[in-house]
Amino acid sequence: MSCCGGKGGVSRGRSRRLKPKTAKDMKALMVKEYRAHILMCRPKYYGINYSINPWMDVANGADHKKAIEQWNSLEAKIKELDAKISHIPPREELPDMVFTANAGLIVKDTFVLSRFFYEERQGEEQWFEEWFSDNGYTILKFDHRFEGAGDALYIGNDLIVGHGFRSSLEAYTDFLEFAHPVKLVDPHFYHLDTCFCPLQDNDYLIWPGAFDEAGLQTIRGLGGEEITAIESEAKQFACNAVVIEKDVILPSGCPDLMQKLQEAGYTPHDVEMSEFIKSGGACKCLTLALTT
């Protein structure tokens, strides 16, 4: 077919060519938009070398080979759901560095660095500070104990912050304009993310037995649908889930909560997390969302 040129004329044997795209144009075409961006740390040195919560028992150590397989399955599922993953290098002397949720809290372009309660994890702070500084974040430090996105979770425009075991109530002073402190009362659920998980539109997963009454009322006062885990599944870390829009990744062995999520319009995905539950963590603990 001939190309038309001018006012109804026929082209004179010369095809019209698009100008070659510049390198900048090509780069823009290759930039992929992801649904989420998540920080993880490979479990190369993961193990139960000490006990700092009721789940950890040195005599009941993690199967290292199985732990690597489970971590790889979680990473693969996150990628399958179209999320980008960045990695921070593991450190041999820091077996719990794999739990990146505890690194700190992201507030826009600022990284609020954790100050770990237990000495066994305090060595992680310098490496997380270095990684976030190298990646363009402004670093903010507290004088009080604070364990990052393990105890501080966004729900809509609000921030629920847990205290009682690892993070100090005083650590949240700078956030009080938009933060809502809640007290944790069961040592098996020593971090907020072990018993509470924000979803979309102020919906959330929760194990109510982990909170005092005032804390429950604070959470319920924000609106949204409450999806409650049964106790047996809460102790399987059902609420320690990774949320990517309407997709929710949670540990295997939680059929009741998976059904409730489906009924509420979410798509649940389960991955085996047995070797990390031995340490008191699961899917959410192994991830830190870099986008909020």
N, C-alpha and C positions, 0 to 999 in steps of 0.2 A: 504494500500500500504506500502510495506517495505521501510525503509530508506536505501539508499546505503552508504556503508562506505568503506574506503580504495580504492583499485583498482577494482571496480566492485563487491566487496563482499557484502554480506547481513548482516545487523545489527543483533546482537545476543540478541534480545529481549529487548534492552535498547533504549528508545526513546531519541532523542537529545533534550535537553531543553535549552532554552535561559536563560542566566543569569538574575536574577531579577534586575530591574533597580534601580539605587540608588535614594535617595530622590532628589538629584540635577537633575538627568535625568527627573524624574517625574515632578518636578517643571518647568523645561524648556518646557516640553510638554504642560503644563497647561497655560503658558504665552501666552496671546492672543495678536495678533497684531491688533491694531486699526487704522482706517483711519485718525483719528484726536484725540486730547486730548484738552478738553475745560473746563474752569473754570466757574462755575455759582454760584449764591447766591439765596437761596430760598426767595420768596417775603413775608415772614411771617409778616414783619413790613412795607411793601411797602404802600405808600399813597402819596397824593399830599398835603403836609403840608406847603408849601411855594411856591413862584413863582420866578424862576431864569432863565426862558426862555419864549419866546412868547407862547408856547404851554400850560404852566402850569397855571391853574386857580383854586385856592383853593375852589371857589364856584362850580366848576365842578369836584368834586373829583372822584377818581377811585372806581369802584365797587370791593371791596377787594376779595370777593368770586370768581367773574369772572376773576380777575387778576390771582389768584392762578390757576384756571382752564387753562387759556391761557399759563401761564408759564409751567405748567405740560405738556401741549400739545407740546410746543416747546422742552422741555427736552425729551419727548418720541420720537419725530421726529428725534432729533439728535442721540439718541440711536439706533433708527431703521436704521439709515444710518451708523451704525457701528463705532460710535465715543465714546470714553471714556469720562465720565464727572466726574470732581472733584468738591467738594463744599467747599465754605468758609462760616462759620457761619454768619448769619445775626445779626445785632445789632439794638435794639429797637429804639435807638435815631438817627439812620441813615437810613431813608426810601429809599434813592436812592442808597444804597450799592448794591441793586439788579442789577444795571447797571455795571457789572464787567469789561466791555470793557474800562472803564475810570480809572481802577486801575493803569495802567502803561503800559510799553512796554517791551517785551522780546527781548533781543539781545543775541542770543546763550544762555549762562548760566548766563547771567546778567539780572536782573529785574530793569528797570528804573522806579522808583517810581513817580507817579503823584504828582504835587503840585496844588491842585484845586484852581480855580479862586474864587469861592464863599465860604464864611465861612460855609455855611450850609453843604458842603460836605468835608470840610477839616478834620473832625474827622475820615473819612474813611482811611486816609493815614496810621495811626499806625497799623490798623488791616490787611491791605494789605501787609504792610512791614513785619509784624510778620508772616503771612501765607507763603509768598515767602521765607523768611529767613529760616523758619522751613522746607521748602521743597527743600533746597539746593541751592538756587539762591544767587548770589552776588548782593547786593543792591547798586544801584547808584541813587544819588539824585541830582536834579537840583536846582539852586538858583532862576530860573525863573518859571513862571506859565506854567504848562504842564499837559495835560489831557489824557495821555497814548494812547492806541489804539483807542480811540475816534478820535484822531487827527493825528495819525501816522500809516500808512498802507503800508505793503509791497506789491509791484507789481513786480514779478520776483526778480531780485537782487537789485532792487531799493526801496527806501522808500519815499513815498509821505507824506509830513507833512503839516498839515493845521494850519493857524494862522489867527488872525483877531478878534476873540471873546473870546475864552477860553485860548488857548495856545499862549505863546509869541514867536515871531520869534527868539529872543535871546536864547531860550531854546534849539534850534537845532544846536548850534555852534559845539558841539562835533560830530554831525552826518553829517556835510556838505559834507564829502567826498562821501557819497552815498545817501544823502537825498536831496529831491527836494521840497523846500517850495512853497506852493500855498496859495493865499489869499482868504478867504471866505468873501462874501459881503452881504449875506442875513441872517438876524438874526434868521430866522426860521430854517436855516441849519447851526447851530452854531458850530457843530462838523463835521469833514471831513467825518466820517462814516455815516452821515445822508444823504449824497448826492453823495457818491463815494464808489464803492465796487470793488476791484480787483477780477478777476476770474482766469482762467488758461491762460498760454502762453501770459501774458501781456494784455489779454482782460479785460474789465472793464464795470461796470454799472456806469452811471453818470446822474446827473441833471445839465446841463451846467449853468443854471441860478444862481447857488450858488457861482460861481467863477468869479473873474475878468479875463480879456482877457489873461493876462500874465500867470495866473494859468492854464487856459485851454490849452494854447500852450505848457506849461511844460508837462502836462499829455499826450497830444496827441503826443508829440515828442518822447515818449517812445515806440511807435508802439503798435501793438495789435488792436483788434477790439473794437470799441466803441459801446456800446449798451445803447441807450439814453432812459431815462424814460420820459413820458409825464408829464406835470406839475401837473395834478390832482393826478397822482399816486406817483409822487415824494413827494407830501404832505401827502400821505398815507405811507410814509417811505419805498417806494419800493426799494430804494438803500441800506437800512439798513438790509442787508442780511447776512446769515451765509453760507459760501461756504465750502463744503467738496468735494474736487476734482471737478467732473462734476455735483454734486448735489448742488442746490441753494435753501435755505429756505428763503422765504420772506413773508411779511404780506399779509393777504387776501385782496382782492379788487384791485388787480393789474393785470387784464387779459392781457392788452397790453404788459406789460413787460414779463409776463410769456410766451406769444407767441413768443416774440423776443428771449428769452432765448432758447426755444425749437428749433427755426430756426437756432440758432448759435451752436447747438449741446449739450446744457445743459439740465439737468432734473430739472425743477422747482417744488418746494413743497410750499404750502401756509399754514400758521397758523394764526388764529385770534389774533390780537395784539391791539385791540381798547383801552384797559385800560392802556397800556403802552405808546401808542401814545399820550394820554392825558398829559403825562409827558415829551414828546419830545424824545421818544426812541422806539425801536422795537426789532426785532430778534438779530441783531448784537450787539446792546447796552447791551443785557442781557447775552452776552458771551465774554469770552476772550480766544483766541486760545493759548494754551500752547506749541504748536509745530508750527514752521514756515518753 
